[in-house]
Amino acid sequence: MQLHYHVADQSIDSNVLIARLYRALTAGNPEEMMKLLDGLFANRNYQIQGDAEKNVQYAMPILFDLLSQHVHTERQTSNGRIDLLLENKDYIYIIELKIDASADGH
């Protein structure tokens, strides 16, 4: 069974979404990566009960582990804590996860 996702006004199946997400990560294209993640999470019910941010913080490392990225969670720094730190041979991504809030202040 193939699932379909809507990304930038186009419908793509789950295998294509995962392949495109992997290419975006390994090519250093965070804008494409975020667009694809938006499409992935847009299919989920936005009225998740309980601690939704913690659920996302749990799911995201699993997703990136499956995409063969080196993942660090809750990395402490002298300026605070990084929710997700992704590393591959060419790029490092620092991701701040927020539900219903802006990460701009971090």
CORWOQUI-V984151 format. One record per residue. N is the residue number from 1. RES is the residue in one letter. PHI is phi in whole degrees, 0 to 359 (none if undefined). NEAR is the number of other ideal C-beta (glycine too) atoms within 12 Angstrom. D_LAST is the distance of its C-alpha to the last C-alpha in Angstrom with 1 decimal. Layout:
n->N res->RES phi->PHI near->NEAR d_last->D_LAST
n->N res->RES phi->PHI near->NEAR d_last->D_LAST
This chain:
n->1 res->M phi->none near->6 d_last->39.8
n->2 res->Q phi->263 near->12 d_last->37.2
n->3 res->L phi->267 near->17 d_last->34.3
n->4 res->H phi->241 near->18 d_last->33.3
n->5 res->Y phi->234 near->28 d_last->29.9
n->6 res->H phi->257 near->19 d_last->29.3
n->7 res->V phi->230 near->28 d_last->27.0
n->8 res->A phi->49 near->17 d_last->27.2
n->9 res->D phi->62 near->9 d_last->30.5
n->10 res->Q phi->226 near->15 d_last->32.2
n->11 res->S phi->264 near->17 d_last->33.2
n->12 res->I phi->230 near->24 d_last->32.7
n->13 res->D phi->278 near->18 d_last->33.9
n->14 res->S phi->299 near->20 d_last->31.8
n->15 res->N phi->295 near->15 d_last->33.2
n->16 res->V phi->293 near->21 d_last->32.3
n->17 res->L phi->300 near->34 d_last->28.8
n->18 res->I phi->296 near->27 d_last->28.3
n->19 res->A phi->297 near->16 d_last->30.1
n->20 res->R phi->293 near->28 d_last->28.0
n->21 res->L phi->295 near->36 d_last->24.7
n->22 res->Y phi->299 near->24 d_last->26.1
n->23 res->R phi->298 near->18 d_last->27.1
n->24 res->A phi->298 near->29 d_last->23.8
n->25 res->L phi->296 near->35 d_last->22.1
n->26 res->T phi->280 near->24 d_last->24.9
n->27 res->A phi->263 near->17 d_last->25.1
n->28 res->G phi->72 near->17 d_last->21.6
n->29 res->N phi->242 near->19 d_last->21.1
n->30 res->P phi->294 near->20 d_last->17.6
n->31 res->E phi->296 near->15 d_last->18.6
n->32 res->E phi->294 near->22 d_last->21.7
n->33 res->M phi->302 near->34 d_last->20.0
n->34 res->M phi->293 near->20 d_last->17.7
n->35 res->K phi->299 near->24 d_last->20.8
n->36 res->L phi->291 near->33 d_last->22.8
n->37 res->L phi->296 near->33 d_last->20.3
n->38 res->D phi->302 near->19 d_last->20.3
n->39 res->G phi->296 near->30 d_last->24.1
n->40 res->L phi->296 near->28 d_last->24.2
n->41 res->F phi->282 near->26 d_last->22.3
n->42 res->A phi->295 near->18 d_last->24.0
n->43 res->N phi->284 near->19 d_last->27.2
n->44 res->R phi->270 near->18 d_last->25.9
n->45 res->N phi->293 near->10 d_last->26.6
n->46 res->Y phi->283 near->12 d_last->23.6
n->47 res->Q phi->262 near->9 d_last->25.1
n->48 res->I phi->297 near->16 d_last->24.5
n->49 res->Q phi->275 near->8 d_last->25.2
n->50 res->G phi->84 near->11 d_last->23.6
n->51 res->D phi->275 near->12 d_last->20.1
n->52 res->A phi->298 near->21 d_last->19.3
n->53 res->E phi->297 near->19 d_last->15.7
n->54 res->K phi->296 near->17 d_last->17.5
n->55 res->N phi->297 near->18 d_last->20.1
n->56 res->V phi->293 near->29 d_last->17.8
n->57 res->Q phi->297 near->25 d_last->16.2
n->58 res->Y phi->281 near->19 d_last->19.9
n->59 res->A phi->286 near->24 d_last->21.1
n->60 res->M phi->299 near->34 d_last->18.8
n->61 res->P phi->299 near->24 d_last->19.7
n->62 res->I phi->296 near->16 d_last->23.3
n->63 res->L phi->302 near->28 d_last->23.1
n->64 res->F phi->288 near->32 d_last->21.8
n->65 res->D phi->299 near->17 d_last->24.4
n->66 res->L phi->295 near->15 d_last->27.0
n->67 res->L phi->269 near->28 d_last->26.0
n->68 res->S phi->61 near->17 d_last->26.7
n->69 res->Q phi->259 near->29 d_last->23.3
n->70 res->H phi->280 near->21 d_last->22.4
n->71 res->V phi->245 near->29 d_last->19.7
n->72 res->H phi->242 near->23 d_last->17.7
n->73 res->T phi->243 near->25 d_last->15.9
n->74 res->E phi->51 near->20 d_last->13.9
n->75 res->R phi->286 near->23 d_last->13.9
n->76 res->Q phi->279 near->12 d_last->13.4
n->77 res->T phi->229 near->13 d_last->12.4
n->78 res->S phi->290 near->7 d_last->13.0
n->79 res->N phi->256 near->10 d_last->9.3
n->80 res->G phi->136 near->14 d_last->8.7
n->81 res->R phi->238 near->19 d_last->9.4
n->82 res->I phi->262 near->25 d_last->9.3
n->83 res->D phi->297 near->30 d_last->10.8
n->84 res->L phi->224 near->33 d_last->13.1
n->85 res->L phi->237 near->26 d_last->14.3
n->86 res->L phi->253 near->35 d_last->17.3
n->87 res->E phi->228 near->21 d_last->19.9
n->88 res->N phi->229 near->22 d_last->23.2
n->89 res->K phi->294 near->13 d_last->25.7
n->90 res->D phi->243 near->14 d_last->24.3
n->91 res->Y phi->222 near->19 d_last->20.5
n->92 res->I phi->235 near->20 d_last->17.3
n->93 res->Y phi->244 near->31 d_last->14.6
n->94 res->I phi->249 near->23 d_last->11.2
n->95 res->I phi->238 near->32 d_last->10.3
n->96 res->E phi->257 near->25 d_last->7.8
n->97 res->L phi->262 near->32 d_last->10.3
n->98 res->K phi->220 near->19 d_last->10.6
n->99 res->I phi->247 near->23 d_last->14.0
n->100 res->D phi->59 near->12 d_last->14.8
n->101 res->A phi->205 near->13 d_last->11.3
n->102 res->S phi->265 near->10 d_last->8.8
n->103 res->A phi->268 near->18 d_last->5.7
n->104 res->D phi->301 near->7 d_last->5.5
n->105 res->G phi->282 near->8 d_last->3.8
n->106 res->H phi->249 near->16 d_last->0.0
